[in-house]
Amino acid sequence: MNTINKIKQPKMIIFDVDGVLLSEERCFDATTLTVWELLTSEPYLHLPSRIPFTPTPDEAVMQEVRQHVFAQEAILHQFKAKGLNSNWQMVYLLAGYYLIEWLATLMENGQMSRNEVKAWLAQPITDQRLQGLQADCADFTFPDFLRHDAYLAWLAESDKDSLLQGTCLDRHAKERLGLDFAEGEGPFSSSRTFWQLGHDIFQEWYIGEAYTRQLHDPLRQEGKRGFLQAEIPLLPPEELQAFFRELHERGITLGIATGRPRLETEVPLTSLGIFQYLDTERVVTADEVMDAEKRGGSAFRLSKPHPYCYLQAIRSRTDAVEECVEACRTSLPLQDADDYLIVGDSIADALAAKDLGVPFAGVYSGMDSEQRKAAFIELGAVLLLENVNELL
């Protein structure tokens, strides 16, 4: 552990999950598998592929897909550096960019005119409409068409807000396809249909066929086993149990603020024996964030690095959503900020803590650990941890 400042014992600690309690690796696998499915499988774009699509890939195929989609992790590193924490948004930004590239190819090959492309983008992007773009174009074989250098340059030019709102995809569509539309009215920033499609496919990969049926959601493709029963804890379960039990016995209120949906939070944390130590009213997940976003309209974004999920956990889920959203705008930093501690592993977590004025403990093990340590220090972290157990 690297102590930067001496801090008092907080009354409440709010934890992120991925990269703090559980490994992020399966989330990233599901991200790249979702992009692969959208680009190459028959219900969607069905591009020719050197890696034949299957809903039951083995570990070798999953890693091959991940290496191609994430450019040997270079794209993932860039996402992280930008403070992008949502795997669903990563899917959206990757699949959206390459959808635009596919439309450009159809134009260049004379299979669609510019006006036809503009008319196509004017309607919600659904799975049925993606099927309508399927065409014979052998020079666009997956993964050969993934021009990583161009994608990384585009990503570097895009700021955090444009990545979260999708306006960077509108900009790419304007430049690549020669189209024009008013600010905020482009095909990607004005519609959530394509985002929702990526979200639903990701959820199938992550929670698997059995849990998808349990949620009564229609399966898009059968056979996915899911990762929910194969979560990888970052410490042995008995160590995590002892850690949370100790904090609980000290009288510290414990909560969660995560980009995971509720099912994907409760199932693994319960199986690890640590959910029992949490104040359940201070467990805020992607389900609550998405519900709050819907109340605010289609362009309303509250996912990290926005501080909403952490503030809602601090205030309790019983507090009105609208009041919490308004407090994010008007009542930060918190007056009693030193009563709390946020423990996260990403720049997005650190940015949210900084907005709240709450002390931040950064867990830096794993990918880009040295770069994240430096970023955490710059963003005012009070503790640097190799693992959460060091917090004791």
Phi, psi and omega in degrees: 000143175246109178274124179265315177227154174277131180233153177280161177294126182283160175280335183216140175235129177248125183254141160285168181254299184290129181085353178244308179252322182237151178294145177274353191303317182290331175296318180290324175299315180296325178299310184288327176295324178295315178298316178303314181296314180300322184277328193241344186272158190299323180290353184235233184288328176056048176289148175305140186220137173283346176246094185303135182289140172212141176284356180234060181289147173276178185299322181296318179293317179302317181289327176295315177299315182298318179299320181286313185291321181265006179052058181054037177081355182298320180291318178299318178300319180294318176303312182297318181297331179278357181081020180274120188248346187267122176294327177297321179290326176299316176303313182300315183287326177285306183295323179296317179299314183284337170297318177297319177299321179294317177298321178297321179295318178298322176294313183296330179272002178076015181272344174215143175272168178299319179295323178293320177296317179298317179295323180295317181287344181286346180254155178305139182272105181246172178298321180297322182284331174295321178301328180291347179267358180296130182206160180281111182211080190298335182280008181243035184290135174284136002262014187297332184279353181287095181276089187295324181298317179293319181295316181295323177294317178297318180296319180297328181282344187267130179276171186302315183294320180291330176290320180287324183271343182087001181293337177294328176291321175300317180298318179295320178298320179296314184285318186281326186255355180069033181258167180218135176205158185291154178305128179081000181243015178288169186293340184258322181281338186263351182228140178259003187298312181292321175301314182296323178299312178298319178302313184294320179293318177303314183299323176298315179298318189281312186269342174084170187299316185297314181286329176298318177295321180300325179278000179063028175269139178292136179282132177278319174219134184283156166106348185290127184281328180086162181251357188298327179268006181233034179295149182246105178290149182277349172224158175304141183309320181295328177289320177295320178298314181296322180298309181290325178297318180298314179298318179298317181292335175284356178085016180274130175286132186241133180221178182227140170225108190224154173278358175284149169294167186297315180302316183285352174265310186291319184298305182291323181290329175290316181295333178277353177081021182245347181297331182297338183268357182269149168281108188297337177282354178245026173253104183248125185240182178299332179299315180290322179295316180295323177297317179295321178296319180298324179293334182267352180108169189294334183263011185270118183239122182237008179287160179305141017274007172301140185281001188307309187296323178291319180292321178297323177294318179297317183279342183092144180293346178286342178286147182300134180300313183300321180292323180291318178298318179295322178297327176298329181275328193239345190238025179249147001287160181292142180289327181256034188304327183289352176282350187238162173217133175254132179242115181216174183240359187238162174299324178300318177296316181296320179295319178297316179298320180297318178299322180284339185079011184270138176306143184236133173250119184261123174270121193245006181290161178091210187300136174055038188299317182292320179295321179291323176303313181297318180294320179299317179298315180298326181271006171091022178303142178266338178221145171241127187235137172282330173205163187296332183301333179292344181297329180299000000 
